[in-house]
Amino acid sequence: MPSLGPFTTFLPHTLRAKMILGVILPLGVILASLVVVEHKRHQAAALKHLSLLASHSADLIKHEFRHEMLEGDFTRIQESLDTIAESNGFRIIYFLNPAGQVVFAPRGKHKPIQLKNTQPGCQPCHRLPPEDRPKSAVVTTDDGERVFRTMLPIENGPACARCHDSEQRLLGELLTDISMAPLEAPLAASFRINLLWSAGMILIVMLSITFAMNKLVIHRLEGAVQTLKRFAQGERGVRLQLQGPDEIAQLGTAFDEMAQSIEFQDKTNRALAKDLQRQSERRRELLKKVITAQEEERTRVARDLHDELGQGLASITLGLTNFEILLASEPKEAKAQIRKVRSQVTDMIDQMHDIIMDLRPSALDHLGLEPALRTYGEPMLEEVGVKLDVTSELKFRLPVEIEIAVFRTFQEALTNIVRHARAQRATIRLAMRDGLFEGEVADDGQGFEIDQVDPMNSGGKGFGLLGMNERVALCGGELKILSKPGSGTRIQVCIPIPDATRD
């Protein structure tokens, strides 16, 4: 939009002033135009009536003096002309001969007057072609007075043949001037009155518009502006609450809906931010627990290697030494020593197998998820009297990273069953449907309240569940925990498998 430059300095800056100005200016122009048009119409009507009056008056004068002209009583003509000039308000009454010389005028003012059509007062008519010349016109005399002039031709006739040539068409003209002052004064007064009425009407309209706009528009908009300022400063609970069916009320309704939506979004965002902060804190705690668990696992493995395998190897070394001593002197004792060493080696193999199974079951790499869970879970649950059932509908191996995540998740679930469930039966179900891996671990134990297990507020309890959820989430899946006190626990895992079309 082009800049208005310095002109904008003079424009009103408030809505109230703009609305008033936008009404007053067009209204003033319209009323002024109407007054001018009405004045021109009255003026034209007055001139038309004056023209008819002047024509009728000239006809009366012409007919009145016709008899005296035929009789040649010029004295009587002069006396009658003086009387008419005094009583009818004519400024000038001239009888002109064809040469333009004034032959009769009131009180003998015709001597020595001769009018010519080249004079300025005659130009309004004589500058036009003869067929277009009006019989009357408003002209300005030499002394500056405006008059209404009428020219009535005196035509030749049979009765005039006694004195005039029958070939002569015009015998002269009757010229009358009527002053415009008596006519223009009322018109000017009427024009001034109309202007004053228009000004008064504009003032009344301005006051009415100001009152109506303040009541219906400005006051409501000012309240809306204050509400919007408060909303911009962070007061999300404010509302416009504008009543009515008009556009301002519709604007208020739209704002209230927008404000309600923004307030809801703010609450949602704050809740999400709080939840994100809580999740971040939980993940930090989980990371600490993972690091601690790794160190504890390493410590346990080192201790098992030292205590179990180290002592076993030392015992085997000592047994082999004794075997070497007894081999030559006491063969029977040497064979007994060999059997003892063989038993120790077998125990060490079992211990090594347990350590390897704790670190990573070989069945997961060689046989797959179902055999690994069965191999790991059945012995552990049998020790606490829980029967485990494993069913699988899988027809192909899962990706390695997903198998590991599912195994560790179910491993934690089985460990929780041993430690907390007090169950008698547990089931593991594995399936693949529509490109999704679905796994479930369930028990008939005592269950628990899920909302009460929060690692941040329960003294560190629940990190196992949090770790399970994190493992599944890293694979793009979802973990659900369903449990109630006295109703057992059900853990469901759902993970999308890329390119899972072989089922």
C-alpha positions in Angstrom: 0.0 0.0 0.0 1.5 3.4 -1.0 2.3 5.8 1.8 0.1 8.8 2.3 3.0 10.9 3.5 2.2 14.0 5.6 -1.5 13.6 4.9 -1.8 10.9 7.5 -0.9 13.4 10.2 -4.3 15.1 9.7 -6.4 11.9 9.6 -8.2 10.8 12.8 -6.6 7.9 14.6 -9.6 6.7 16.6 -12.4 4.5 15.3 -15.0 6.9 16.7 -13.5 9.9 14.8 -13.2 7.9 11.6 -16.7 6.6 11.8 -18.1 10.1 12.5 -16.0 11.6 9.7 -17.0 8.9 7.4 -20.6 9.8 7.9 -20.4 13.6 8.3 -18.4 14.2 5.1 -20.7 12.3 2.7 -23.8 13.6 4.5 -22.5 17.2 4.3 -21.8 16.8 0.6 -25.2 15.3 0.0 -27.1 17.9 1.9 -25.1 20.8 0.4 -25.7 19.4 -3.1 -29.4 19.1 -2.3 -29.6 22.7 -1.0 -27.8 24.0 -4.1 -29.9 21.9 -6.5 -33.1 23.0 -4.7 -31.9 26.7 -4.8 -31.3 26.4 -8.5 -34.7 24.8 -9.0 -36.4 27.5 -7.1 -34.5 30.1 -9.0 -35.4 28.6 -12.3 -39.1 28.3 -11.3 -39.0 32.0 -10.1 -37.4 33.1 -13.4 -40.0 31.1 -15.3 -42.9 32.7 -13.4 -41.2 36.1 -13.8 -40.9 35.5 -17.6 -44.6 34.7 -17.8 -45.5 37.7 -15.7 -43.3 40.0 -17.8 -44.7 38.6 -21.0 -48.3 39.0 -19.8 -47.5 42.5 -18.6 -45.9 43.5 -21.9 -48.9 42.1 -23.8 -51.2 44.1 -21.5 -49.2 47.3 -22.1 -49.1 46.6 -25.8 -52.9 46.1 -26.1 -53.6 49.0 -23.8 -51.7 51.4 -25.9 -52.8 50.0 -29.2 -55.9 52.2 -29.4 -54.0 55.3 -28.6 -51.3 54.5 -31.2 -54.0 54.0 -33.9 -55.6 57.3 -32.9 -52.3 59.0 -32.7 -52.9 60.3 -29.2 -49.3 60.3 -28.1 -49.9 62.5 -25.0 -52.3 59.9 -23.7 -49.7 57.2 -24.4 -47.1 59.1 -22.3 -49.4 59.7 -19.4 -50.5 56.0 -19.3 -46.9 55.0 -19.5 -45.9 57.2 -16.6 -48.7 55.7 -14.5 -47.8 52.1 -15.3 -44.1 52.7 -14.5 -45.0 54.1 -11.0 -47.5 51.3 -10.1 -46.1 48.1 -11.5 -42.5 48.2 -10.4 -41.0 48.3 -13.9 -37.4 49.7 -13.9 -37.6 50.5 -17.6 -40.4 50.6 -20.2 -39.3 51.6 -23.6 -41.0 51.7 -27.0 -38.3 51.4 -29.6 -38.6 52.1 -33.3 -36.9 49.7 -35.8 -33.7 51.8 -35.6 -33.4 51.1 -31.8 -34.3 54.7 -30.8 -36.4 55.1 -27.8 -39.6 56.9 -28.8 -41.6 56.5 -25.6 -40.4 56.1 -22.0 -41.8 56.9 -18.6 -41.3 60.6 -17.7 -39.6 61.3 -21.0 -36.4 59.5 -20.2 -36.0 58.5 -23.8 -34.3 61.6 -25.0 -31.7 61.2 -26.6 -31.5 57.3 -26.1 -30.7 54.9 -28.9 -30.1 51.3 -28.1 -27.8 49.1 -30.2 -27.6 45.3 -30.2 -23.9 45.5 -29.8 -24.2 46.9 -26.3 -23.2 44.4 -23.4 -26.7 44.3 -22.1 -28.0 43.1 -25.4 -25.4 40.4 -25.9 -27.1 37.6 -23.9 -29.8 37.5 -26.7 -28.2 39.0 -29.8 -25.1 36.9 -29.8 -27.4 33.9 -30.6 -28.9 33.1 -34.0 -32.3 34.9 -34.5 -34.2 31.6 -34.3 -32.6 30.8 -31.0 -33.0 34.2 -29.3 -35.3 34.1 -26.2 -37.9 36.7 -25.6 -36.6 37.4 -22.1 -33.3 37.1 -20.3 -31.4 38.2 -17.1 -28.9 40.9 -17.9 -26.6 43.2 -16.0 -27.0 46.9 -16.6 -24.2 49.4 -16.9 -24.6 50.3 -13.2 -24.2 46.6 -12.2 -27.8 45.9 -11.4 -29.3 42.6 -12.5 -32.7 42.9 -14.3 -35.1 40.7 -16.1 -35.4 42.1 -19.7 -38.3 41.3 -22.0 -38.4 42.2 -25.7 -41.9 42.2 -27.3 -42.0 42.9 -31.0 -44.7 45.3 -32.4 -45.7 43.8 -35.7 -47.3 45.7 -38.6 -51.0 45.1 -39.4 -53.8 46.4 -41.7 -54.9 48.9 -39.0 -51.4 50.4 -39.1 -51.3 50.9 -42.9 -52.6 54.5 -42.6 -49.3 55.6 -41.0 -46.8 52.9 -41.9 -45.6 51.2 -45.0 -47.4 47.9 -45.5 -44.2 46.3 -46.6 -42.6 47.0 -43.2 -42.9 43.8 -41.0 -41.9 45.3 -37.6 -43.0 48.7 -36.4 -40.8 48.5 -33.2 -40.3 46.7 -29.9 -41.6 47.0 -26.4 -38.6 46.7 -23.9 -39.3 46.2 -20.2 -36.7 45.8 -17.4 -37.9 44.4 -14.1 -35.4 44.5 -11.2 -34.2 41.1 -9.9 -33.5 42.4 -6.4 -37.0 41.7 -5.0 -36.7 38.2 -6.4 -33.1 37.4 -5.5 -33.3 38.6 -1.9 -35.9 36.0 -0.8 -34.0 33.3 -2.8 -30.8 34.2 -1.0 -32.5 34.2 2.4 -34.1 30.8 1.6 -30.7 29.5 0.6 -29.1 30.7 3.8 -31.9 29.2 5.8 -31.6 25.9 4.0 -27.8 25.9 4.7 -28.5 26.5 8.4 -31.0 23.7 8.5 -28.5 21.4 6.8 -25.8 22.4 9.3 -28.3 21.7 12.1 -29.3 18.4 10.7 -25.6 17.4 10.3 -25.0 18.3 13.9 -28.0 16.3 15.1 -27.0 13.4 12.9 -23.4 13.6 14.2 -24.7 13.6 17.9 -27.1 10.7 17.1 -24.4 8.7 15.4 -21.9 9.4 18.1 -24.4 8.2 20.8 -25.5 5.1 18.7 -21.9 4.2 17.8 -20.7 4.6 21.4 -23.6 2.5 22.7 -23.6 -0.2 20.0 -20.1 -0.4 18.7 -17.3 1.7 20.3 -18.0 0.8 23.9 -18.2 -2.9 23.0 -15.0 -2.7 21.0 -13.1 -0.8 23.7 -14.1 -3.6 26.1 -12.9 -6.1 23.6 -9.6 -4.3 23.2 -9.0 -4.4 27.0 -9.8 -8.1 27.1 -7.4 -8.8 24.2 -4.7 -6.9 25.9 -5.2 -9.0 29.1 -5.2 -12.2 27.0 -2.0 -11.1 25.3 -0.4 -10.6 28.7 -1.1 -14.2 29.6 -4.6 -14.2 31.2 -5.9 -17.2 29.3 -9.1 -17.4 31.2 -10.6 -14.1 30.0 -13.5 -14.1 27.5 -15.2 -11.3 25.5 -18.7 -12.6 26.0 -20.3 -10.2 23.5 -24.0 -10.7 23.2 -26.1 -10.2 20.1 -26.5 -11.5 16.6 -24.3 -8.8 14.9 -20.8 -9.2 13.5 -19.2 -7.9 16.8 -20.9 -10.6 18.7 -19.8 -13.2 16.1 -16.2 -11.8 16.5 -16.5 -12.3 20.3 -17.8 -15.8 19.9 -15.0 -16.7 17.5 -12.4 -15.2 19.9 -13.9 -17.0 22.9 -13.7 -20.3 21.0 -10.1 -19.5 20.0 -9.2 -18.5 23.5 -10.7 -21.7 24.9 -8.8 -23.8 22.3 -5.6 -22.0 23.2 -6.2 -22.4 26.9 -6.8 -26.1 26.3 -3.6 -26.4 24.2 -1.6 -24.5 26.9 -2.9 -27.0 29.6 -2.1 -29.9 27.2 1.4 -28.5 26.5 2.1 -28.0 30.2 1.0 -31.5 31.0 3.1 -32.8 28.1 6.1 -30.8 29.3 5.6 -32.1 32.8 5.2 -35.6 31.6 8.3 -35.2 29.4 10.3 -33.9 32.3 9.1 -36.9 34.4 10.0 -39.3 31.6 13.4 -37.7 31.3 14.0 -38.0 35.0 12.8 -41.7 34.9 15.2 -42.4 32.0 18.1 -40.8 33.9 17.3 -42.9 36.9 16.9 -46.0 34.6 20.3 -45.3 33.1 21.8 -45.1 36.5 20.2 -48.4 37.4 21.4 -50.0 34.2 25.0 -48.8 34.8 24.7 -50.0 38.4 23.3 -53.3 37.3 26.0 -53.8 34.7 28.7 -53.2 37.4 26.9 -55.5 39.8 26.7 -58.1 37.0 30.3 -57.8 36.3 31.1 -58.0 39.9 29.0 -61.2 40.3 30.6 -62.8 37.2 34.0 -62.0 38.5 33.2 -63.4 41.9 31.7 -66.5 40.4 34.7 -67.0 38.2 37.0 -66.5 41.2 35.0 -68.4 43.8 33.6 -71.2 41.7 35.8 -71.7 38.7 39.1 -70.5 40.4 38.7 -72.8 43.4 37.6 -75.6 41.1 40.6 -75.3 38.9 42.9 -75.1 42.0 41.2 -78.3 43.3 41.7 -80.0 39.9 45.4 -79.0 39.9 45.8 -80.5 43.4 43.9 -83.6 42.4 46.1 -84.1 39.3 49.2 -83.7 41.4 48.0 -86.4 43.8 47.1 -88.6 40.9 50.6 -88.3 39.6 52.1 -89.3 43.0 49.7 -92.2 43.5 49.8 -93.5 40.0 53.1 -95.5 40.5 52.6 -96.6 44.1 48.8 -97.0 44.6 46.9 -97.5 41.3 43.6 -98.0 43.0 43.8 -94.7 44.8 44.9 -93.0 41.6 41.8 -94.2 39.8 39.6 -92.8 42.7 41.4 -89.5 42.4 40.7 -89.5 38.6 37.0 -90.0 39.3 37.0 -87.1 41.8 38.7 -84.8 39.3 36.3 -85.8 36.6 33.4 -84.9 38.9 34.9 -81.5 39.7 35.3 -80.8 35.9 31.6 -81.7 35.4 30.6 -79.3 38.2 32.7 -76.6 36.7 31.1 -77.1 33.3 27.7 -76.8 34.9 28.8 -73.6 36.7 30.2 -72.2 33.4 26.9 -73.1 31.7 24.9 -71.2 34.4 27.1 -68.1 34.0 26.8 -68.2 30.2 23.0 -68.6 30.5 22.8 -65.6 32.8 24.9 -63.5 30.4 23.3 -64.7 27.1 21.5 -68.1 26.5 23.1 -69.9 23.6 19.6 -71.3 22.7 18.6 -67.8 21.6 21.3 -67.7 19.0 21.0 -71.3 17.8 17.3 -72.2 18.2 15.3 -69.0 18.5 13.0 -67.1 20.9 10.6 -69.9 21.9 13.3 -72.5 22.9 15.4 -69.9 24.6 12.4 -68.7 26.8 11.5 -72.3 27.5 15.1 -73.3 28.4 15.5 -70.2 30.6 12.0 -70.1 32.2 11.1 -73.6 33.0 13.9 -74.5 35.4 13.7 -71.1 37.2 9.9 -71.2 37.7 10.0 -74.9 38.8 12.2 -74.0 41.7 9.4 -71.8 43.2 6.6 -74.3 42.2 5.3 -72.4 39.1 4.3 -74.4 36.0 5.2 -72.6 32.7 3.4 -73.2 29.4 5.0 -71.8 26.2 3.1 -71.6 22.9 4.3 -70.1 19.7 2.7 -69.5 16.3 5.9 -68.0 14.8 6.9 -69.5 11.5 10.2 -67.7 11.1 12.9 -66.1 13.2 12.5 -62.4 14.2 15.2 -59.9 13.5 18.1 -60.3 16.0 17.7 -57.0 17.8 14.0 -57.7 18.3 14.6 -61.2 19.5 17.1 -59.9 22.1 14.7 -57.1 23.2 11.7 -59.5 23.5 13.9 -62.1 25.4 15.2 -59.5 27.9 11.7 -58.2 28.4 10.2 -61.6 29.1 13.3 -62.5 31.2 12.5 -59.5 33.4 8.8 -60.6 33.5 9.7 -64.1 34.5 12.0 -62.8 37.2 9.2 -60.7 38.6 7.0 -63.7 38.7 9.5 -65.6 40.8 10.1 -62.7 43.1 6.7 -61.1 43.6 3.8 -63.0 41.9 3.2 -65.9 44.3 1.7 -67.6 41.3 1.0 -71.3 40.5 0.9 -71.1 36.7 2.4 -68.8 34.0 2.0 -68.8 30.3 4.0 -67.3 27.4 2.3 -66.8 24.0 4.1 -65.8 20.8 2.4 -64.9 17.5 2.6 -62.9 14.3 -0.4 -61.2 12.8 -0.6 -58.6 10.0 3.1 -57.8 10.2 3.0 -57.3 14.0 4.7 -59.5 16.5 2.4 -60.1 19.5 3.8 -61.6 22.7 2.3 -62.1 26.1 3.5 -63.2 29.6 0.7 -63.9 32.1 0.4 -65.4 35.6 -2.3 -66.1 38.0 -0.6 -64.5 41.0 -1.5 -61.7 43.4 -1.2 -58.8 40.9 -0.6 -55.2 41.9 -1.8 -51.6 41.4 0.0 -50.2 38.3 -0.4 -46.6 39.4 1.4 -47.3 42.6 4.5 -48.6 40.9 6.4 -45.4 40.1 10.3 -45.6 40.2 10.5 -42.0 41.2 8.1 -42.3 44.2 8.4 -45.9 45.3 11.9 -46.1 46.5 13.3 -47.4 43.3 10.7 -50.1 42.7 9.3 -50.4 39.2 12.6 -49.8 37.3 12.3 -53.3 35.9 8.9 -52.4 34.3 10.4 -49.1 33.1 13.3 -51.0 31.5 10.9 -53.4 29.8 9.0 -50.5 28.3 12.2 -48.8 27.1 13.4 -51.9 25.4 10.1 -52.3 23.5 9.9 -48.6 22.6 13.4 -48.7 21.1 12.1 -51.3 18.7 9.2 -49.1 17.7 6.7 -51.2 19.6 4.3 -50.9 22.5 4.1 -52.6 25.9 1.0 -52.9 28.0 0.8 -54.0 31.6 -2.6 -55.2 32.8 -2.9 -56.1 36.5 -5.2 -55.8 39.5 -4.7 -57.0 43.0 -5.9 -60.6 43.2 -6.3 -60.9 39.4 -2.8 -61.8 38.3 -0.6 -59.9 35.8 -0.6 -59.8 32.0 2.2 -58.2 30.0 1.6 -57.7 26.3 4.2 -56.7 23.7 3.3 -55.5 20.2 6.2 -54.7 17.7 5.9 -54.1 14.0 8.2 -56.3 12.0 9.7 -54.8 8.7 8.9 -56.9 5.6 7.0 -59.5 7.7 5.3 -61.2 4.7 6.3 -64.8 5.3 3.3 -65.5 7.5 
